[in-house]
């Protein structure tokens, strides 16, 4: 019987999972459930199957199916621990931590700051607790990687008391950025320099790093800020919220749903889809405009990040769109030609890893992320 760590990475519309050896964190099995809420599909071992749940089934149903599937499929593996991606750690959690009832309560209190993620992260913890009640579980936080940012990068221009109360730019996708930072030396040498990493998926952000440490990032107090996302608006004048509530008659709750679940690619496309694959396959002009806006806003954010880094040595694409949408990568890099990056179209179409020309001043890379590996390693280290 092989002892293993089960890792759950619950996103806003997906659940990635991995089963890793407890001894050396080598991968034993992995899979992905995506399109949750719009016809969930399970991908593993090169096969895709539609989950036997309702078309609009949410994370709870997907997780119930997954735990039953794992128990049936991994009969020679004993799950001895579990690690979870948890999006928001606030000021309380700056590193991975063993999950206790008190920790769950404190994480749940942060749910209003990450409503599209934190409840799903907590649902994963509860699902495993129900099936394997005696195993230790560990929470690994997306916000922790960004705690190296200088104070000015974390501040909003708000009254100081709010800053002291924790209204700060926390940043997210930190587990993904942590993994990419660990891979950069293999591509760029031991001193990796000034790197902008774009984590482009249903949720999207970018991070400016200097020698593998976070210096600035596009997301802020919540995961709503920054880039255009699947259903989240990204950058928004806060006055829009006042207008929606005061002049359009929306409640605060309705305004929150609008900017977090009805906007982004989904909203700009007129409700065609929040999935880049569907938009790319559509001939509707609204779908094309959604993709155009996604790329345009990424270019603007890269320019801001270049200023924070005082220059750029490399640009890295990762996550679902970043790894699998060469046309989106090309659009973004063409918009950044002023930085000195030249696209190698053949390499980009092939997926890299290097997608810039040999004489490009800025190196462009595609590096698949592996948040689950980071979670497994942090879980094993904490339990040791």
Secondary structure by P-SEA (a helix, b strand, c coil): cbbbbbbbbbcccbbbbbbbccccccccccccccccccbbbbbcccccccccccccccaaaaaaaaaaaaaaccccccccbbbbbccccccccccbbbbcaaaaaaaaaacccccccaaaaaaaaaaaaaacccbbbbbbbccccccccccccccccccaaaaaacccccccaaaaaaaaaaaccccccccccbbbbbbcccccbbbbbccccccccccccccccccccccccccccaaaaaaaaccccccaaaaaaaaccccccccccccccccaaaaaacccaaaaaaaaaaaaaaaaaaaaaaaaaccccbbbbbcccccccaaaaaaaaaaacccccccaaaaaaacccccccccccbbbbbbbbbaaaaaaaaaaaaac
